[in-house]
Amino acid sequence: FQPNAQHLVIFGAGAQAECHVEIMQVALQRTIQKVTIVNRTKERAEALRSRLLSLSSSSSSQVIDVVLLSDEEGISKALSTADVVAATTNASEPLWKDGSILKKGCLIT
């Protein structure tokens, strides 16, 4: 885990995903700059995005993006800049195809 982590990619948009974002920010002792939520449905991802934005301070410049699970290019782009990837889903299939796109030192939880 890198103390200068800036980008969290989170697979899933339920309660566990929300807790992971909060825990990352507690561990870093600051707001993580960028969160990318990857989910099957846009509605659930947008709902999580709204909850997270409502919890962040008004002075925060946090960016929260939504990428659909069906968007392989969007997932690859997000993963290539991720410092932390959290899989908060019960998926039985791999969430991404090419692990070589992860940057060196990326933490996967």
C-alpha positions in Angstrom: 0.0 0.0 0.0 1.5 3.3 -1.1 0.9 6.3 1.2 0.8 8.6 -1.8 -2.0 6.6 -3.5 -4.2 8.9 -5.6 -6.5 6.5 -7.6 -8.8 3.8 -6.3 -10.6 1.6 -8.8 -13.5 -0.3 -7.1 -15.4 -3.1 -8.6 -18.9 -3.2 -7.2 -21.3 -0.5 -5.9 -22.8 -1.9 -2.7 -22.2 -1.4 1.0 -18.8 -3.1 0.9 -17.6 -0.8 -1.9 -18.6 2.2 0.1 -16.8 0.9 3.2 -13.6 0.2 1.1 -13.6 3.9 0.0 -14.0 5.1 3.5 -11.3 2.8 4.9 -8.9 3.8 2.2 -9.4 7.4 3.2 -8.9 6.7 6.9 -5.7 4.7 6.1 -4.4 7.6 4.0 -5.6 10.2 6.5 -7.0 12.2 3.6 -9.5 12.1 0.7 -8.3 9.9 -2.1 -8.2 12.1 -5.2 -9.8 9.8 -7.8 -12.2 7.0 -7.4 -13.4 4.9 -10.3 -16.5 2.8 -9.7 -16.9 -0.2 -12.0 -20.3 -1.9 -11.9 -22.7 -3.8 -14.1 -25.5 -1.3 -13.7 -25.1 2.5 -14.1 -27.9 3.2 -11.6 -26.2 1.5 -8.6 -22.8 3.0 -9.5 -24.3 6.5 -9.8 -26.1 6.0 -6.4 -22.8 5.1 -4.8 -21.1 8.1 -6.5 -23.8 10.4 -5.0 -23.3 8.9 -1.6 -19.6 9.3 -1.7 -19.8 12.9 -3.0 -22.2 13.8 -0.2 -19.7 12.4 2.4 -16.7 14.3 1.0 -15.9 17.7 2.3 -16.9 20.7 0.3 -13.2 21.7 -0.1 -12.4 18.3 -1.6 -11.5 18.1 -5.2 -12.3 14.4 -5.4 -13.2 13.0 -8.8 -15.5 10.0 -8.9 -16.0 8.3 -12.3 -18.4 5.5 -13.3 -17.4 2.8 -15.7 -19.7 0.0 -16.7 -18.4 -3.6 -16.4 -19.1 -4.0 -20.1 -16.7 -1.2 -21.1 -13.4 -3.1 -21.4 -11.6 -0.1 -22.7 -12.8 2.1 -19.9 -11.8 -0.5 -17.3 -8.3 -0.9 -18.9 -7.8 2.9 -18.9 -8.8 3.1 -15.2 -6.7 0.1 -14.2 -3.6 1.5 -15.9 -3.5 4.5 -13.5 -4.8 2.8 -10.4 -2.8 2.8 -7.2 -5.3 0.5 -5.5 -7.9 -1.9 -6.9 -10.7 -3.3 -4.7 -12.9 -6.2 -5.8 -16.0 -5.8 -3.8 -18.2 -8.2 -5.8 -19.1 -11.8 -5.8 -18.3 -12.2 -9.5 -17.4 -15.7 -10.5 -15.6 -14.5 -13.7 -12.4 -12.5 -13.9 -13.1 -8.7 -13.6 -10.4 -7.8 -16.1 -8.4 -9.7 -18.7 -4.8 -8.4 -18.7 -3.0 -7.9 -15.4 0.0 -6.4 -17.1 -1.9 -3.1 -17.5 -1.6 -2.5 -13.7 1.1 -0.1 -12.8 4.0 -1.3 -10.7 3.1 -1.3 -6.9 -0.6 -1.4 -7.4 -2.4 -2.9 -4.4 -5.2 -5.4 -5.2 -7.7 -6.1 -2.4 
